Amino acid sequence: MNGFSMGAEFGLGSVLVVVAVFAVLVVLASTVKIVPQGYNYTVENFGRYVRTLTPGLNLIVPFVERIGRRINMMEQVLDVPTQEVITRDNASVAADGVAFYQILDAASAAYEVANLQNAVLNLVMTNLRSVMGSMDLDDLLSNRDAISERILRVVDQAAHAWGIKITRIEIKDINPPAKLVESMGRQMMAEREKRAEILEAEGARAAKILRAEGEKQAQILEAEGKREAAYREAEARERLAEAEAKATQMVSEAIAAGDVQAINYFIAQRYTEALSKLASAPNQRVILMPLEASSLIGSLGGIVELARASFPENRPEPGGAARAASAKPSPASLAGQSRPAASPAGQSSSPSSTAGRGVVFPRPEA
């Protein structure tokens, strides 16, 4: 009897110990809370928010306080679905984007708004339509950064009361209708062709200007060359005239000094120059030589005498010139010696027939 009672008391004590240990474990589990990194837990006291638990080991009052909301404090990504937007110039486009936000105040994000992600999504969508609808299509396609900045500023200001920060809003795609894309392609092609024609015209204009400048410079250089050539030619003529004047002066001085051979030299030189010009005429086929050509021979004799007089060893003795003049054949005797012995039939052989006409010499063909 006593043994049975002792066994019963032992079994009851063991049950109580087990119950007490379980109760202690339950109390400890309700008191100790471990918050992971990147999260904040709100604590409610009988349903009312009292404080926020940060990452690490935290203690709460069991059976009085409890964990209210588990808030993710890391930056989150929210995908914005495609929206149909009508621009200011009545062009219909489809646009979508992506939004990035981060919760800064866990209590505000938990108790100031219901379904935070849905609220942020609808706020971004409405502001996306508003901002893009106030712009023209060309501005819409070329100013994505400006669109993102305007939407970000408006949404961040509206979501500030929810304890969140909108970090970025990016426009992913803007898709106009297919016909509008085709017309834009034609417009772009026409614009590029216009630019190409403008550039080609400007290039042709520049080429003509450069070509005209080159021709102008060439004409200037050619005119300068002609001017230099004319200047040098005039200088040469002036030098020739000076030489001619000097030669004439020397001949005049020689004549004034009583040297008759100088005038003979001068006349013979002019005579030979005239005959050479007469013989070099391009349209002359027959040359008429005057019978007074014997005077040219006499002039040539004067030139020889002048040349001999210029050298002392060949200078003639006094009176030699007179003997030479007396020994010189007369033109009449030369004409008689050059007269042919017999005349052909039908032609006159008298000296009077050729006295005034001269002698005909046929000129060889060139």
Contacts in CASP RR format, 6 or more apart in sequence:
PFRMAT RR
TARGET T0000
AUTHOR 0000-0000-0000
METHOD contacts of the structure
MODEL  1
MNGFSMGAEFGLGSVLVVVAVFAVLVVLASTVKIVPQGYNYTVENFGRYV
RTLTPGLNLIVPFVERIGRRINMMEQVLDVPTQEVITRDNASVAADGVAF
YQILDAASAAYEVANLQNAVLNLVMTNLRSVMGSMDLDDLLSNRDAISER
ILRVVDQAAHAWGIKITRIEIKDINPPAKLVESMGRQMMAEREKRAEILE
AEGARAAKILRAEGEKQAQILEAEGKREAAYREAEARERLAEAEAKATQM
VSEAIAAGDVQAINYFIAQRYTEALSKLASAPNQRVILMPLEASSLIGSL
GGIVELARASFPENRPEPGGAARAASAKPSPASLAGQSRPAASPAGQSSS
PSSTAGRGVVFPRPEA
27 62 0 8 1.000
30 60 0 8 1.000
30 62 0 8 1.000
30 63 0 8 1.000
31 59 0 8 1.000
31 60 0 8 1.000
31 61 0 8 1.000
31 62 0 8 1.000
32 57 0 8 1.000
32 58 0 8 1.000
32 59 0 8 1.000
33 41 0 8 1.000
33 53 0 8 1.000
33 57 0 8 1.000
33 58 0 8 1.000
33 59 0 8 1.000
33 60 0 8 1.000
33 67 0 8 1.000
34 56 0 8 1.000
34 57 0 8 1.000
34 58 0 8 1.000
35 41 0 8 1.000
35 53 0 8 1.000
35 54 0 8 1.000
35 55 0 8 1.000
35 56 0 8 1.000
35 58 0 8 1.000
36 55 0 8 1.000
36 56 0 8 1.000
37 55 0 8 1.000
37 56 0 8 1.000
38 55 0 8 1.000
38 72 0 8 1.000
38 73 0 8 1.000
38 74 0 8 1.000
39 55 0 8 1.000
39 70 0 8 1.000
39 71 0 8 1.000
39 72 0 8 1.000
39 73 0 8 1.000
40 52 0 8 1.000
40 53 0 8 1.000
40 54 0 8 1.000
40 55 0 8 1.000
40 70 0 8 1.000
40 71 0 8 1.000
40 73 0 8 1.000
40 106 0 8 1.000
41 52 0 8 1.000
41 53 0 8 1.000
41 58 0 8 1.000
41 67 0 8 1.000
41 68 0 8 1.000
41 69 0 8 1.000
41 70 0 8 1.000
41 71 0 8 1.000
41 106 0 8 1.000
42 49 0 8 1.000
42 51 0 8 1.000
42 52 0 8 1.000
42 53 0 8 1.000
42 67 0 8 1.000
42 68 0 8 1.000
42 69 0 8 1.000
42 71 0 8 1.000
42 106 0 8 1.000
42 107 0 8 1.000
42 110 0 8 1.000
42 111 0 8 1.000
43 49 0 8 1.000
43 50 0 8 1.000
43 51 0 8 1.000
43 52 0 8 1.000
43 53 0 8 1.000
43 60 0 8 1.000
43 65 0 8 1.000
43 66 0 8 1.000
43 67 0 8 1.000
43 68 0 8 1.000
44 50 0 8 1.000
44 65 0 8 1.000
44 66 0 8 1.000
44 67 0 8 1.000
44 68 0 8 1.000
45 61 0 8 1.000
45 64 0 8 1.000
45 65 0 8 1.000
46 64 0 8 1.000
47 66 0 8 1.000
47 68 0 8 1.000
49 68 0 8 1.000
49 107 0 8 1.000
49 110 0 8 1.000
49 111 0 8 1.000
50 65 0 8 1.000
52 106 0 8 1.000
52 107 0 8 1.000
53 60 0 8 1.000
53 67 0 8 1.000
60 66 0 8 1.000
60 67 0 8 1.000
68 110 0 8 1.000
69 106 0 8 1.000
69 110 0 8 1.000
69 111 0 8 1.000
71 103 0 8 1.000
71 106 0 8 1.000
71 109 0 8 1.000
71 110 0 8 1.000
72 103 0 8 1.000
73 102 0 8 1.000
73 103 0 8 1.000
73 104 0 8 1.000
73 106 0 8 1.000
74 102 0 8 1.000
75 100 0 8 1.000
75 101 0 8 1.000
75 102 0 8 1.000
75 167 0 8 1.000
76 100 0 8 1.000
76 101 0 8 1.000
76 102 0 8 1.000
76 117 0 8 1.000
77 98 0 8 1.000
77 99 0 8 1.000
77 100 0 8 1.000
78 98 0 8 1.000
78 99 0 8 1.000
78 100 0 8 1.000
78 101 0 8 1.000
78 117 0 8 1.000
78 120 0 8 1.000
78 121 0 8 1.000
78 124 0 8 1.000
79 97 0 8 1.000
79 98 0 8 1.000
80 96 0 8 1.000
80 97 0 8 1.000
80 98 0 8 1.000
80 99 0 8 1.000
80 121 0 8 1.000
80 124 0 8 1.000
80 125 0 8 1.000
80 128 0 8 1.000
81 96 0 8 1.000
81 125 0 8 1.000
82 94 0 8 1.000
82 95 0 8 1.000
82 96 0 8 1.000
82 173 0 8 1.000
83 94 0 8 1.000
83 95 0 8 1.000
83 96 0 8 1.000
83 125 0 8 1.000
83 128 0 8 1.000
83 129 0 8 1.000
84 92 0 8 1.000
84 93 0 8 1.000
84 94 0 8 1.000
85 92 0 8 1.000
85 93 0 8 1.000
85 94 0 8 1.000
85 95 0 8 1.000
85 128 0 8 1.000
85 129 0 8 1.000
85 132 0 8 1.000
85 133 0 8 1.000
86 92 0 8 1.000
86 93 0 8 1.000
86 133 0 8 1.000
87 93 0 8 1.000
87 132 0 8 1.000
87 133 0 8 1.000
87 135 0 8 1.000
87 136 0 8 1.000
87 137 0 8 1.000
87 140 0 8 1.000
88 133 0 8 1.000
88 134 0 8 1.000
88 135 0 8 1.000
88 136 0 8 1.000
89 136 0 8 1.000
89 137 0 8 1.000
91 137 0 8 1.000
91 176 0 8 1.000
91 180 0 8 1.000
92 176 0 8 1.000
92 177 0 8 1.000
93 132 0 8 1.000
93 137 0 8 1.000
93 140 0 8 1.000
93 174 0 8 1.000
93 175 0 8 1.000
93 176 0 8 1.000
93 177 0 8 1.000
94 173 0 8 1.000
94 174 0 8 1.000
94 175 0 8 1.000
95 128 0 8 1.000
95 132 0 8 1.000
95 171 0 8 1.000
95 173 0 8 1.000
95 174 0 8 1.000
95 175 0 8 1.000
96 171 0 8 1.000
96 172 0 8 1.000
96 173 0 8 1.000
97 128 0 8 1.000
97 169 0 8 1.000
97 170 0 8 1.000
97 171 0 8 1.000
97 172 0 8 1.000
97 173 0 8 1.000
98 169 0 8 1.000
98 170 0 8 1.000
98 172 0 8 1.000
99 120 0 8 1.000
99 121 0 8 1.000
99 124 0 8 1.000
99 155 0 8 1.000
99 166 0 8 1.000
99 168 0 8 1.000
99 169 0 8 1.000
99 170 0 8 1.000
100 166 0 8 1.000
100 167 0 8 1.000
100 168 0 8 1.000
100 169 0 8 1.000
101 120 0 8 1.000
101 159 0 8 1.000
101 164 0 8 1.000
101 165 0 8 1.000
101 166 0 8 1.000
101 167 0 8 1.000
102 164 0 8 1.000
102 165 0 8 1.000
102 167 0 8 1.000
103 109 0 8 1.000
103 116 0 8 1.000
103 163 0 8 1.000
103 164 0 8 1.000
103 165 0 8 1.000
104 163 0 8 1.000
104 164 0 8 1.000
104 165 0 8 1.000
105 163 0 8 1.000
105 164 0 8 1.000
108 161 0 8 1.000
108 162 0 8 1.000
108 163 0 8 1.000
108 164 0 8 1.000
109 116 0 8 1.000
109 162 0 8 1.000
109 163 0 8 1.000
109 164 0 8 1.000
112 161 0 8 1.000
112 162 0 8 1.000
112 163 0 8 1.000
113 119 0 8 1.000
113 162 0 8 1.000
116 162 0 8 1.000
116 164 0 8 1.000
119 159 0 8 1.000
119 162 0 8 1.000
120 155 0 8 1.000
120 159 0 8 1.000
120 162 0 8 1.000
120 164 0 8 1.000
120 166 0 8 1.000
123 155 0 8 1.000
123 158 0 8 1.000
123 159 0 8 1.000
124 151 0 8 1.000
124 155 0 8 1.000
124 169 0 8 1.000
127 151 0 8 1.000
127 154 0 8 1.000
127 155 0 8 1.000
128 151 0 8 1.000
128 171 0 8 1.000
131 147 0 8 1.000
131 150 0 8 1.000
131 151 0 8 1.000
131 154 0 8 1.000
132 140 0 8 1.000
132 147 0 8 1.000
133 140 0 8 1.000
135 143 0 8 1.000
135 147 0 8 1.000
137 176 0 8 1.000
137 180 0 8 1.000
140 147 0 8 1.000
140 174 0 8 1.000
141 174 0 8 1.000
141 176 0 8 1.000
144 171 0 8 1.000
144 174 0 8 1.000
147 171 0 8 1.000
148 168 0 8 1.000
148 169 0 8 1.000
148 170 0 8 1.000
148 171 0 8 1.000
151 169 0 8 1.000
152 166 0 8 1.000
152 168 0 8 1.000
152 169 0 8 1.000
155 166 0 8 1.000
155 169 0 8 1.000
156 165 0 8 1.000
156 166 0 8 1.000
159 165 0 8 1.000
159 166 0 8 1.000
176 184 0 8 1.000
248 266 0 8 1.000
250 262 0 8 1.000
251 262 0 8 1.000
251 263 0 8 1.000
251 265 0 8 1.000
251 266 0 8 1.000
254 262 0 8 1.000
254 263 0 8 1.000
255 262 0 8 1.000
255 263 0 8 1.000
261 302 0 8 1.000
261 303 0 8 1.000
261 305 0 8 1.000
261 306 0 8 1.000
261 309 0 8 1.000
262 306 0 8 1.000
264 298 0 8 1.000
264 299 0 8 1.000
264 301 0 8 1.000
264 302 0 8 1.000
264 303 0 8 1.000
264 305 0 8 1.000
264 306 0 8 1.000
265 299 0 8 1.000
265 302 0 8 1.000
265 303 0 8 1.000
265 306 0 8 1.000
267 299 0 8 1.000
268 296 0 8 1.000
268 298 0 8 1.000
268 299 0 8 1.000
268 300 0 8 1.000
268 302 0 8 1.000
268 303 0 8 1.000
271 295 0 8 1.000
271 296 0 8 1.000
271 299 0 8 1.000
272 296 0 8 1.000
275 296 0 8 1.000
278 284 0 8 1.000
278 287 0 8 1.000
279 287 0 8 1.000
279 363 0 8 1.000
284 363 0 8 1.000
285 362 0 8 1.000
285 363 0 8 1.000
285 365 0 8 1.000
286 360 0 8 1.000
286 361 0 8 1.000
286 362 0 8 1.000
286 363 0 8 1.000
287 360 0 8 1.000
287 361 0 8 1.000
287 362 0 8 1.000
287 363 0 8 1.000
288 357 0 8 1.000
288 358 0 8 1.000
288 359 0 8 1.000
288 360 0 8 1.000
289 358 0 8 1.000
289 359 0 8 1.000
289 360 0 8 1.000
289 361 0 8 1.000
290 358 0 8 1.000
291 335 0 8 1.000
291 354 0 8 1.000
291 355 0 8 1.000
291 356 0 8 1.000
291 358 0 8 1.000
291 359 0 8 1.000
292 331 0 8 1.000
293 359 0 8 1.000
294 331 0 8 1.000
294 334 0 8 1.000
294 335 0 8 1.000
295 331 0 8 1.000
297 334 0 8 1.000
298 328 0 8 1.000
305 316 0 8 1.000
305 321 0 8 1.000
305 324 0 8 1.000
308 314 0 8 1.000
308 315 0 8 1.000
308 316 0 8 1.000
309 315 0 8 1.000
309 316 0 8 1.000
316 324 0 8 1.000
329 337 0 8 1.000
335 351 0 8 1.000
336 351 0 8 1.000
339 349 0 8 1.000
339 351 0 8 1.000
340 349 0 8 1.000
342 349 0 8 1.000
343 349 0 8 1.000
END
